[in-house]
Amino acid sequence: MAARLSRIRKELEMLATDPGPGISAWPANDNNMMQLQAQIQVPQESPYQEGLYTLTVDIPDRYPFEPPRVRFLTPIYHPNIDSDGRICLDTLKMQPHGSWSPSININTLLLTIRVLMSNPNADDGLVPDITEEYK
């Protein structure tokens, strides 16, 4: 647990001092660094341009060997994000069905979600009606 906490502290420090473009994250409350709030601001060239979206990031006990559980709190109409805020993204799934790796950090994960927002994956849609409409 100490190693996980140390890693999360380093990742949050990196997000505070040198975040990727359009992303931020912080502990949801002072008593628990394993529950984070995050925000993603979508780039101009996206259908969601200039939107600001809030997410939750729950760090599991086995992090970084298991991916965080990430959900959108801000509603979004997207083929890869359902009405409960769940995200269909390989990076959020363990191998062999996904591409999660312990080398991925929260910064990289949020940037990947930001890219997904701008470039939906119609081949792996989570919401069939929205996926069909997008195609």
Secondary structure, DSSP 8 states (H G I E B T S, - for coil): -HHHHHHHHHHHHHHHHS--TTEEEEEEETTEEEEEEEEEE--TTSTTTT-EEEEEEE--TTTTSS--EEEESS---BTTB-TT-BB--GGGS-TTTS---TT--HHHHHHHHHHHHHS--GGG-SSHHHHHHH-
